[in-house]
Amino acid sequence: MIEGLTSIPAEVLKQECSVIYSVGYDDNEALPVGSVVARELMFCVGHAIHHYAIMKLLCSTRSVALPCEFGIAPSTLKYQ
């Protein structure tokens, strides 16, 4: 996966895109939000870490060993 992501050309990462944001606190329609491909990929990575943290908790209840940094945001690891 890392090889695939790092091989994405810079011009693709800079490409503008429109994301349909459908999660809100009212009954309004889904709204398009301008973005770029790189930002959306980073959002996916950050959101995956959130899920990994939940998986880590579940694994601990089953005595499944994972690396200590699994499920911890890079910014948290850097701070620690």
C-alpha positions as CSV (number, residue, x, y, z in Angstrom):
1,M,0.0,0.0,0.0
2,I,2.8,2.4,0.9
3,E,4.5,1.7,-2.5
4,G,1.2,2.4,-4.3
5,L,0.6,5.6,-2.4
6,T,4.1,6.9,-2.8
7,S,4.0,6.2,-6.5
8,I,1.1,8.6,-7.1
9,P,2.4,11.5,-9.3
10,A,2.5,14.9,-7.6
11,E,0.2,16.3,-10.3
12,V,-2.4,13.8,-9.4
13,L,-2.1,14.6,-5.7
14,K,-2.5,18.3,-6.5
15,Q,-5.6,17.7,-8.6
16,E,-8.7,19.5,-7.4
17,C,-11.7,17.4,-6.5
18,S,-15.2,17.9,-5.1
19,V,-16.2,15.8,-2.0
20,I,-19.8,15.4,-1.2
21,Y,-20.2,15.9,2.5
22,S,-23.4,14.3,3.7
23,V,-22.9,14.1,7.4
24,G,-24.4,17.0,9.2
25,Y,-26.4,18.1,12.2
26,D,-29.5,19.3,10.3
27,D,-31.7,18.2,7.5
28,N,-29.9,20.1,4.7
29,E,-28.9,18.3,1.5
30,A,-25.4,16.9,1.0
31,L,-23.0,19.7,0.1
32,P,-20.0,19.6,-2.3
33,V,-16.8,20.8,-0.7
34,G,-13.7,21.7,-2.7
35,S,-10.5,19.8,-2.0
36,V,-7.5,18.2,-3.5
37,V,-6.6,14.5,-3.8
38,A,-3.7,14.7,-1.4
39,R,-5.9,16.1,1.4
40,E,-8.5,13.4,0.9
41,L,-5.9,10.7,1.1
42,M,-4.6,12.2,4.3
43,F,-8.1,12.2,5.7
44,C,-8.5,8.5,4.9
45,V,-5.2,7.7,6.7
46,G,-6.2,9.7,9.7
47,H,-9.6,8.1,9.8
48,A,-8.1,4.6,9.5
49,I,-5.9,5.3,12.5
50,H,-9.1,6.0,14.5
51,H,-10.5,2.6,13.4
52,Y,-7.2,0.9,14.3
53,A,-7.4,2.3,17.8
54,I,-10.8,0.6,18.2
55,M,-9.4,-2.6,16.7
56,K,-6.5,-2.4,19.2
57,L,-9.0,-2.4,22.1
58,L,-10.8,-5.4,20.7
59,C,-7.6,-7.2,20.1
60,S,-6.5,-6.6,23.7
61,T,-9.6,-8.4,24.9
62,R,-8.6,-11.4,22.9
63,S,-4.9,-11.3,23.9
64,V,-3.9,-10.5,20.3
65,A,-0.5,-8.8,20.4
66,L,-0.1,-5.7,18.3
67,P,2.8,-3.2,18.0
68,C,2.5,-0.6,20.8
69,E,2.2,2.2,18.2
70,F,-0.7,0.6,16.3
71,G,-3.7,2.8,16.4
72,I,-1.9,5.9,17.7
73,A,-1.8,9.0,15.6
74,P,1.7,10.0,14.3
75,S,1.3,13.4,16.0
76,T,0.8,11.6,19.4
77,L,3.8,9.3,18.8
78,K,5.9,12.4,18.0
79,Y,4.7,14.2,21.2
80,Q,5.4,11.1,23.3
